[in-house]
Amino acid sequence: MTQLSYWQRIKIAFQYVMPQLYLTQLAGWFAKQKWGAVTHFAIKLFAKKYQVNMQEAEKTEFTAYASFNEFFIRPLKTAAREINPESTALCLPADGRISQCGHISDNLLLQAKGHFFSLEDLLAGDQALVDAFKHGEFATTYLSPRDYHRVHMPCDGTLTKMIYVPGELFSVNPFLNTHIPNLLARNERVICVFDTAFGKMIQILVGATITASISTAWAGVINPPRAKEVKSWDYSGDNAPTLRKGQEMGAFQLGSTVINLFQADRVRLADNLAVDTVTQVGQVLAYKK
């Protein structure tokens, strides 16, 4: 393993001591402000720094966004993302890069080389869900600040359960994901369970430092406020939202991470997926087995 430099060690240590919640709340406050020309200038600087492709956005001008939050969750032009139409194909849920993907070894998922985390930790101890997804498949997609921040459905699905799990707000960038053990199972997250033609599927929206909020299409903003305990919502009958393949299911106000879980022997992940594979909404994530 490559020895870390002094500054890399400082960067990791800072994650443990910095006021994560305060910084995130401050970022959330700033992102809501509508300061006219000041906001537009700041958005322009951000877009230039992170090389945001504004030509695919529905509104291409920086002045079209009254706040950073509007800019972060900007919709794309109708034709910007093509959803794979094959009935046996599941689609990628987000623009970004594959952080890890592959087989769930009993109850363990690979976070990064040398680091694993368990289904029990990730799913907040929900034993029924843990048992349902042992030996299944998973894919973790990292959304950087430059990426489109809306999250879409890989396939048709009916929501059966949503769980909010409070937690840390570590940054989820690739370097820290590699060096902070159990990071994805320690961070705040929203777990969404769907019934699909491919078996049960879980799509998890993971929070991070300065990710001001996580929202879903059916419940709106989940956080803030940030509860101190695990909260769960069950959906059934007319109360159960059904979403179509490619439909928006959630959004981040600044990028973070999406984790997809599939049951054993239900899907085969696409052959081209590997660490650092660039992802786009609508491209193939997996095929039905």
C-alpha positions as YAML, in Angstrom:
chain: A
units: angstrom
residues:
- id: 1
  name: MET
  ca: [0.00, 0.00, 0.00]
- id: 2
  name: THR
  ca: [1.36, 3.43, -0.94]
- id: 3
  name: GLN
  ca: [2.58, 5.39, 2.06]
- id: 4
  name: LEU
  ca: [0.56, 8.53, 2.67]
- id: 5
  name: SER
  ca: [2.14, 11.95, 2.60]
- id: 6
  name: TYR
  ca: [2.04, 14.29, 5.57]
- id: 7
  name: TRP
  ca: [-0.71, 16.39, 3.97]
- id: 8
  name: GLN
  ca: [-2.78, 13.33, 3.09]
- id: 9
  name: ARG
  ca: [-2.66, 12.20, 6.71]
- id: 10
  name: ILE
  ca: [-3.71, 15.70, 7.80]
- id: 11
  name: LYS
  ca: [-6.59, 15.60, 5.31]
- id: 12
  name: ILE
  ca: [-7.87, 12.33, 6.77]
- id: 13
  name: ALA
  ca: [-7.44, 13.47, 10.38]
- id: 14
  name: PHE
  ca: [-9.32, 16.70, 9.67]
- id: 15
  name: GLN
  ca: [-12.40, 14.68, 8.69]
- id: 16
  name: TYR
  ca: [-12.59, 13.35, 12.26]
- id: 17
  name: VAL
  ca: [-12.27, 16.70, 14.01]
- id: 18
  name: MET
  ca: [-13.97, 19.21, 11.72]
- id: 19
  name: PRO
  ca: [-17.48, 20.41, 12.67]
- id: 20
  name: GLN
  ca: [-19.25, 18.37, 9.96]
- id: 21
  name: LEU
  ca: [-22.80, 19.35, 10.84]
- id: 22
  name: TYR
  ca: [-21.98, 23.04, 11.32]
- id: 23
  name: LEU
  ca: [-20.20, 23.22, 7.95]
- id: 24
  name: THR
  ca: [-23.07, 21.41, 6.25]
- id: 25
  name: GLN
  ca: [-25.67, 23.70, 7.83]
- id: 26
  name: LEU
  ca: [-23.61, 26.74, 6.82]
- id: 27
  name: ALA
  ca: [-23.34, 25.44, 3.26]
- id: 28
  name: GLY
  ca: [-27.09, 24.80, 3.24]
- id: 29
  name: TRP
  ca: [-27.81, 28.34, 4.41]
- id: 30
  name: PHE
  ca: [-25.49, 29.82, 1.76]
- id: 31
  name: ALA
  ca: [-26.96, 27.64, -0.99]
- id: 32
  name: LYS
  ca: [-30.47, 29.00, -0.25]
- id: 33
  name: GLN
  ca: [-29.51, 32.65, -0.53]
- id: 34
  name: LYS
  ca: [-30.70, 34.69, -3.50]
- id: 35
  name: TRP
  ca: [-28.13, 37.45, -3.84]
- id: 36
  name: GLY
  ca: [-28.64, 38.27, -7.50]
- id: 37
  name: ALA
  ca: [-25.42, 39.12, -9.31]
- id: 38
  name: VAL
  ca: [-23.29, 37.83, -6.40]
- id: 39
  name: THR
  ca: [-24.98, 34.42, -6.55]
- id: 40
  name: HIS
  ca: [-24.68, 34.29, -10.34]
- id: 41
  name: PHE
  ca: [-20.98, 35.13, -10.18]
- id: 42
  name: ALA
  ca: [-20.39, 32.44, -7.54]
- id: 43
  name: ILE
  ca: [-22.26, 29.86, -9.63]
- id: 44
  name: LYS
  ca: [-20.15, 30.82, -12.66]
- id: 45
  name: LEU
  ca: [-16.92, 30.36, -10.68]
- id: 46
  name: PHE
  ca: [-18.12, 27.01, -9.35]
- id: 47
  name: ALA
  ca: [-19.10, 25.81, -12.84]
- id: 48
  name: LYS
  ca: [-15.74, 26.87, -14.24]
- id: 49
  name: LYS
  ca: [-13.75, 25.25, -11.44]
- id: 50
  name: TYR
  ca: [-15.57, 21.91, -11.75]
- id: 51
  name: GLN
  ca: [-16.06, 22.08, -15.54]
- id: 52
  name: VAL
  ca: [-19.84, 21.74, -15.34]
- id: 53
  name: ASN
  ca: [-21.42, 21.12, -18.75]
- id: 54
  name: MET
  ca: [-24.12, 23.79, -18.88]
- id: 55
  name: GLN
  ca: [-25.07, 23.04, -22.49]
- id: 56
  name: GLU
  ca: [-26.99, 19.92, -21.45]
- id: 57
  name: ALA
  ca: [-28.93, 21.79, -18.75]
- id: 58
  name: GLU
  ca: [-32.50, 22.87, -19.41]
- id: 59
  name: LYS
  ca: [-31.42, 26.41, -18.48]
- id: 60
  name: THR
  ca: [-27.97, 27.11, -19.86]
- id: 61
  name: GLU
  ca: [-27.45, 30.63, -18.45]
- id: 62
  name: PHE
  ca: [-26.07, 31.13, -14.92]
- id: 63
  name: THR
  ca: [-28.49, 34.02, -14.43]
- id: 64
  name: ALA
  ca: [-31.41, 31.56, -14.73]
- id: 65
  name: TYR
  ca: [-30.67, 30.22, -11.23]
- id: 66
  name: ALA
  ca: [-31.72, 32.36, -8.28]
- id: 67
  name: SER
  ca: [-29.75, 30.26, -5.77]
- id: 68
  name: PHE
  ca: [-27.06, 27.59, -5.62]
- id: 69
  name: ASN
  ca: [-29.72, 25.06, -4.66]
- id: 70
  name: GLU
  ca: [-31.56, 25.69, -7.91]
- id: 71
  name: PHE
  ca: [-28.28, 25.25, -9.76]
- id: 72
  name: PHE
  ca: [-27.35, 22.05, -7.91]
- id: 73
  name: ILE
  ca: [-30.61, 20.29, -8.82]
- id: 74
  name: ARG
  ca: [-30.82, 21.76, -12.32]
- id: 75
  name: PRO
  ca: [-32.89, 19.60, -14.69]
- id: 76
  name: LEU
  ca: [-31.42, 18.52, -18.00]
- id: 77
  name: LYS
  ca: [-32.81, 18.98, -21.48]
- id: 78
  name: THR
  ca: [-35.34, 16.32, -22.43]
- id: 79
  name: ALA
  ca: [-33.02, 14.56, -24.88]
- id: 80
  name: ALA
  ca: [-29.87, 14.85, -22.74]
- id: 81
  name: ARG
  ca: [-30.15, 11.31, -21.34]
- id: 82
  name: GLU
  ca: [-31.51, 8.33, -23.27]
- id: 83
  name: ILE
  ca: [-33.00, 5.56, -21.13]
- id: 84
  name: ASN
  ca: [-32.09, 2.09, -22.41]
- id: 85
  name: PRO
  ca: [-35.41, 0.59, -23.55]
- id: 86
  name: GLU
  ca: [-34.55, -3.13, -23.21]
- id: 87
  name: SER
  ca: [-37.03, -4.80, -20.85]
- id: 88
  name: THR
  ca: [-34.28, -7.02, -19.38]
- id: 89
  name: ALA
  ca: [-31.91, -4.10, -18.72]
- id: 90
  name: LEU
  ca: [-31.66, -1.98, -15.58]
- id: 91
  name: CYS
  ca: [-30.22, 1.51, -15.98]
- id: 92
  name: LEU
  ca: [-27.63, 3.50, -14.08]
- id: 93
  name: PRO
  ca: [-29.31, 5.80, -11.54]
- id: 94
  name: ALA
  ca: [-26.91, 8.75, -11.64]
- id: 95
  name: ASP
  ca: [-24.18, 10.60, -13.49]
- id: 96
  name: GLY
  ca: [-20.80, 10.10, -11.87]
- id: 97
  name: ARG
  ca: [-18.29, 7.30, -11.53]
- id: 98
  name: ILE
  ca: [-18.45, 3.76, -10.21]
- id: 99
  name: SER
  ca: [-16.76, 3.69, -6.83]
- id: 100
  name: GLN
  ca: [-17.12, -0.08, -6.42]
- id: 101
  name: CYS
  ca: [-19.41, -2.81, -7.72]
- id: 102
  name: GLY
  ca: [-19.70, -6.55, -7.62]
- id: 103
  name: HIS
  ca: [-20.84, -9.43, -5.46]
- id: 104
  name: ILE
  ca: [-21.96, -9.12, -1.84]
- id: 105
  name: SER
  ca: [-19.82, -11.74, -0.14]
- id: 106
  name: ASP
  ca: [-22.27, -13.20, 2.39]
- id: 107
  name: ASN
  ca: [-23.04, -9.83, 4.04]
- id: 108
  name: LEU
  ca: [-19.95, -7.79, 3.11]
- id: 109
  name: LEU
  ca: [-19.63, -5.08, 0.45]
- id: 110
  name: LEU
  ca: [-16.32, -3.72, -0.79]
- id: 111
  name: GLN
  ca: [-15.90, -0.01, -0.06]
- id: 112
  name: ALA
  ca: [-12.36, 0.31, -1.36]
- id: 113
  name: LYS
  ca: [-9.25, -1.83, -1.53]
- id: 114
  name: GLY
  ca: [-8.79, -3.31, 1.95]
- id: 115
  name: HIS
  ca: [-12.04, -1.87, 3.34]
- id: 116
  name: PHE
  ca: [-15.37, -3.70, 3.60]
- id: 117
  name: PHE
  ca: [-18.62, -2.79, 5.31]
- id: 118
  name: SER
  ca: [-21.53, -4.98, 6.31]
- id: 119
  name: LEU
  ca: [-25.17, -5.07, 5.28]
- id: 120
  name: GLU
  ca: [-26.08, -4.88, 8.97]
- id: 121
  name: ASP
  ca: [-24.30, -1.55, 9.34]
- id: 122
  name: LEU
  ca: [-25.47, -0.17, 6.00]
- id: 123
  name: LEU
  ca: [-29.12, -1.14, 6.55]
- id: 124
  name: ALA
  ca: [-29.23, 0.08, 10.17]
- id: 125
  name: GLY
  ca: [-29.67, -3.42, 11.58]
- id: 126
  name: ASP
  ca: [-32.87, -4.26, 9.66]
- id: 127
  name: GLN
  ca: [-32.38, -8.02, 9.78]
- id: 128
  name: ALA
  ca: [-35.13, -8.86, 7.28]
- id: 129
  name: LEU
  ca: [-33.45, -6.66, 4.67]
- id: 130
  name: VAL
  ca: [-30.00, -7.99, 5.56]
- id: 131
  name: ASP
  ca: [-31.17, -11.57, 5.01]
- id: 132
  name: ALA
  ca: [-32.90, -10.60, 1.74]
- id: 133
  name: PHE
  ca: [-29.74, -9.16, 0.17]
- id: 134
  name: LYS
  ca: [-27.01, -11.56, 1.36]
- id: 135
  name: HIS
  ca: [-25.00, -12.96, -1.56]
- id: 136
  name: GLY
  ca: [-26.56, -10.41, -3.90]
- id: 137
  name: GLU
  ca: [-24.99, -7.75, -6.13]
- id: 138
  name: PHE
  ca: [-24.20, -4.09, -5.49]
- id: 139
  name: ALA
  ca: [-23.05, -0.97, -7.29]
- id: 140
  name: THR
  ca: [-21.83, 2.27, -5.69]
- id: 141
  name: THR
  ca: [-21.92, 5.46, -7.77]
- id: 142
  name: TYR
  ca: [-20.06, 8.60, -6.68]
- id: 143
  name: LEU
  ca: [-21.46, 11.96, -7.80]
- id: 144
  name: SER
  ca: [-18.83, 14.69, -7.89]
- id: 145
  name: PRO
  ca: [-19.63, 18.43, -7.59]
- id: 146
  name: ARG
  ca: [-19.60, 18.74, -11.41]
- id: 147
  name: ASP
  ca: [-22.24, 16.07, -11.97]
- id: 148
  name: TYR
  ca: [-25.99, 16.27, -12.51]
- id: 149
  name: HIS
  ca: [-27.41, 15.83, -8.99]
- id: 150
  name: ARG
  ca: [-30.75, 14.15, -9.65]
- id: 151
  name: VAL
  ca: [-31.11, 10.38, -9.13]
- id: 152
  name: HIS
  ca: [-33.29, 8.15, -11.32]
- id: 153
  name: MET
  ca: [-34.88, 4.70, -11.22]
- id: 154
  name: PRO
  ca: [-32.95, 1.76, -12.73]
- id: 155
  name: CYS
  ca: [-36.23, -0.02, -13.50]
- id: 156
  name: ASP
  ca: [-39.96, 0.13, -12.74]
- id: 157
  name: GLY
  ca: [-40.50, -0.23, -9.01]
- id: 158
  name: THR
  ca: [-43.06, 0.12, -6.24]
- id: 159
  name: LEU
  ca: [-41.79, 1.66, -3.03]
- id: 160
  name: THR
  ca: [-42.44, -0.50, 0.05]
- id: 161
  name: LYS
  ca: [-40.23, 1.13, 2.68]
- id: 162
  name: MET
  ca: [-38.07, 4.19, 3.33]
- id: 163
  name: ILE
  ca: [-35.62, 4.47, 6.20]
- id: 164
  name: TYR
  ca: [-33.78, 7.61, 7.31]
- id: 165
  name: VAL
  ca: [-30.55, 6.80, 9.16]
- id: 166
  name: PRO
  ca: [-28.73, 9.61, 10.99]
- id: 167
  name: GLY
  ca: [-24.97, 9.47, 10.90]
- id: 168
  name: GLU
  ca: [-21.66, 11.15, 10.19]
- id: 169
  name: LEU
  ca: [-21.13, 13.59, 7.35]
- id: 170
  name: PHE
  ca: [-17.70, 12.54, 6.11]
- id: 171
  name: SER
  ca: [-16.76, 13.67, 2.63]
- id: 172
  name: VAL
  ca: [-17.25, 10.78, 0.18]
- id: 173
  name: ASN
  ca: [-14.63, 11.76, -2.40]
- id: 174
  name: PRO
  ca: [-12.57, 8.83, -3.73]
- id: 175
  name: PHE
  ca: [-9.47, 9.56, -1.64]
- id: 176
  name: LEU
  ca: [-11.34, 9.63, 1.68]
- id: 177
  name: ASN
  ca: [-13.55, 6.71, 0.68]
- id: 178
  name: THR
  ca: [-10.34, 4.72, 0.34]
- id: 179
  name: HIS
  ca: [-8.91, 5.71, 3.71]
- id: 180
  name: ILE
  ca: [-11.83, 6.05, 6.16]
- id: 181
  name: PRO
  ca: [-13.09, 2.60, 7.19]
- id: 182
  name: ASN
  ca: [-16.84, 1.90, 7.05]
- id: 183
  name: LEU
  ca: [-17.45, 5.41, 5.70]
- id: 184
  name: LEU
  ca: [-20.55, 4.65, 3.62]
- id: 185
  name: ALA
  ca: [-22.22, 2.77, 6.48]
- id: 186
  name: ARG
  ca: [-21.40, 5.55, 8.96]
- id: 187
  name: ASN
  ca: [-22.73, 8.51, 6.99]
- id: 188
  name: GLU
  ca: [-26.28, 9.82, 7.08]
- id: 189
  name: ARG
  ca: [-28.43, 8.10, 4.44]
- id: 190
  name: VAL
  ca: [-31.91, 7.46, 3.08]
- id: 191
  name: ILE
  ca: [-32.67, 3.80, 2.27]
- id: 192
  name: CYS
  ca: [-35.43, 3.18, -0.29]
- id: 193
  name: VAL
  ca: [-36.77, -0.37, -0.80]
- id: 194
  name: PHE
  ca: [-38.63, -1.25, -4.01]
- id: 195
  name: ASP
  ca: [-40.46, -4.28, -5.34]
- id: 196
  name: THR
  ca: [-39.47, -4.79, -8.98]
- id: 197
  name: ALA
  ca: [-39.61, -7.39, -11.74]
- id: 198
  name: PHE
  ca: [-35.99, -8.12, -10.78]
- id: 199
  name: GLY
  ca: [-36.79, -8.92, -7.16]
- id: 200
  name: LYS
  ca: [-36.39, -6.47, -4.31]
- id: 201
  name: MET
  ca: [-34.07, -3.55, -5.04]
- id: 202
  name: ILE
  ca: [-32.64, -1.03, -2.61]
- id: 203
  name: GLN
  ca: [-31.47, 2.41, -3.68]
- id: 204
  name: ILE
  ca: [-29.61, 4.34, -0.97]
- id: 205
  name: LEU
  ca: [-28.89, 8.07, -1.07]
- id: 206
  name: VAL
  ca: [-25.83, 8.73, 1.10]
- id: 207
  name: GLY
  ca: [-25.21, 12.15, 2.63]
- id: 208
  name: ALA
  ca: [-21.83, 13.86, 2.97]
- id: 209
  name: THR
  ca: [-20.12, 17.06, 4.12]
- id: 210
  name: ILE
  ca: [-21.91, 20.12, 2.70]
- id: 211
  name: THR
  ca: [-24.57, 17.98, 1.01]
- id: 212
  name: ALA
  ca: [-27.24, 20.36, 2.25]
- id: 213
  name: SER
  ca: [-30.20, 18.06, 1.70]
- id: 214
  name: ILE
  ca: [-31.49, 14.78, 0.30]
- id: 215
  name: SER
  ca: [-34.95, 14.66, -1.24]
- id: 216
  name: THR
  ca: [-37.20, 12.01, -2.77]
- id: 217
  name: ALA
  ca: [-39.88, 12.37, -5.45]
- id: 218
  name: TRP
  ca: [-42.65, 11.14, -3.14]
- id: 219
  name: ALA
  ca: [-41.74, 12.75, 0.20]
- id: 220
  name: GLY
  ca: [-39.83, 15.91, -0.73]
- id: 221
  name: VAL
  ca: [-36.89, 17.00, 1.43]
- id: 222
  name: ILE
  ca: [-35.98, 14.33, 3.99]
- id: 223
  name: ASN
  ca: [-33.25, 16.34, 5.67]
- id: 224
  name: PRO
  ca: [-32.97, 18.90, 7.12]
- id: 225
  name: PRO
  ca: [-34.19, 18.74, 9.79]
- id: 226
  name: ARG
  ca: [-31.87, 15.93, 10.81]
- id: 227
  name: ALA
  ca: [-33.45, 13.46, 13.24]
- id: 228
  name: LYS
  ca: [-31.27, 11.88, 15.92]
- id: 229
  name: GLU
  ca: [-32.84, 8.46, 15.59]
- id: 230
  name: VAL
  ca: [-33.62, 6.04, 12.76]
- id: 231
  name: LYS
  ca: [-37.01, 6.79, 11.19]
- id: 232
  name: SER
  ca: [-38.96, 4.38, 9.02]
- id: 233
  name: TRP
  ca: [-41.96, 4.74, 6.69]
- id: 234
  name: ASP
  ca: [-43.88, 1.74, 5.34]
- id: 235
  name: TYR
  ca: [-45.86, 2.00, 2.10]
- id: 236
  name: SER
  ca: [-48.65, -0.29, 0.93]
- id: 237
  name: GLY
  ca: [-51.74, -0.22, -1.29]
- id: 238
  name: ASP
  ca: [-52.69, 3.20, -2.60]
- id: 239
  name: ASN
  ca: [-49.99, 4.69, -0.35]
- id: 240
  name: ALA
  ca: [-47.20, 2.96, -2.28]
- id: 241
  name: PRO
  ca: [-45.68, 5.15, -5.01]
- id: 242
  name: THR
  ca: [-44.84, 3.40, -8.28]
- id: 243
  name: LEU
  ca: [-42.00, 4.89, -10.31]
- id: 244
  name: ARG
  ca: [-41.07, 4.06, -13.88]
- id: 245
  name: LYS
  ca: [-37.68, 3.18, -15.30]
- id: 246
  name: GLY
  ca: [-35.68, 6.37, -15.80]
- id: 247
  name: GLN
  ca: [-38.05, 8.46, -13.68]
- id: 248
  name: GLU
  ca: [-36.53, 10.83, -11.15]
- id: 249
  name: MET
  ca: [-36.64, 9.37, -7.62]
- id: 250
  name: GLY
  ca: [-34.48, 11.77, -5.63]
- id: 251
  name: ALA
  ca: [-31.88, 14.53, -5.60]
- id: 252
  name: PHE
  ca: [-28.84, 15.84, -3.73]
- id: 253
  name: GLN
  ca: [-28.17, 19.51, -3.08]
- id: 254
  name: LEU
  ca: [-24.51, 18.93, -3.96]
- id: 255
  name: GLY
  ca: [-23.26, 15.55, -5.06]
- id: 256
  name: SER
  ca: [-22.73, 12.49, -2.92]
- id: 257
  name: THR
  ca: [-23.16, 8.72, -3.41]
- id: 258
  name: VAL
  ca: [-25.85, 6.26, -4.50]
- id: 259
  name: ILE
  ca: [-25.70, 2.57, -3.53]
- id: 260
  name: ASN
  ca: [-27.83, -0.03, -5.32]
- id: 261
  name: LEU
  ca: [-28.44, -3.48, -3.84]
- id: 262
  name: PHE
  ca: [-29.94, -6.48, -5.67]
- id: 263
  name: GLN
  ca: [-30.93, -9.90, -4.38]
- id: 264
  name: ALA
  ca: [-28.96, -13.02, -5.16]
- id: 265
  name: ASP
  ca: [-29.35, -14.58, -8.63]
- id: 266
  name: ARG
  ca: [-31.65, -11.83, -9.92]
- id: 267
  name: VAL
  ca: [-29.33, -9.61, -11.99]
- id: 268
  name: ARG
  ca: [-25.94, -9.67, -13.71]
- id: 269
  name: LEU
  ca: [-24.02, -6.40, -13.55]
- id: 270
  name: ALA
  ca: [-22.97, -4.99, -16.93]
- id: 271
  name: ASP
  ca: [-19.55, -6.27, -18.01]
- id: 272
  name: ASN
  ca: [-18.14, -2.78, -18.60]
- id: 273
  name: LEU
  ca: [-18.66, -1.61, -15.02]
- id: 274
  name: ALA
  ca: [-15.51, -1.32, -12.91]
- id: 275
  name: VAL
  ca: [-13.88, 1.11, -10.52]
- id: 276
  name: ASP
  ca: [-13.81, 4.62, -12.07]
- id: 277
  name: THR
  ca: [-16.16, 3.74, -14.95]
- id: 278
  name: VAL
  ca: [-17.90, 7.00, -15.93]
- id: 279
  name: THR
  ca: [-21.67, 6.67, -15.53]
- id: 280
  name: GLN
  ca: [-24.65, 8.41, -17.09]
- id: 281
  name: VAL
  ca: [-28.31, 8.10, -16.22]
- id: 282
  name: GLY
  ca: [-30.00, 5.66, -18.59]
- id: 283
  name: GLN
  ca: [-26.97, 3.58, -19.57]
- id: 284
  name: VAL
  ca: [-27.00, -0.10, -18.62]
- id: 285
  name: LEU
  ca: [-26.32, -1.01, -14.99]
- id: 286
  name: ALA
  ca: [-27.35, -4.68, -15.10]
- id: 287
  name: TYR
  ca: [-29.34, -7.34, -16.94]
- id: 288
  name: LYS
  ca: [-31.95, -9.75, -15.68]
- id: 289
  name: LYS
  ca: [-30.54, -13.22, -15.03]
...
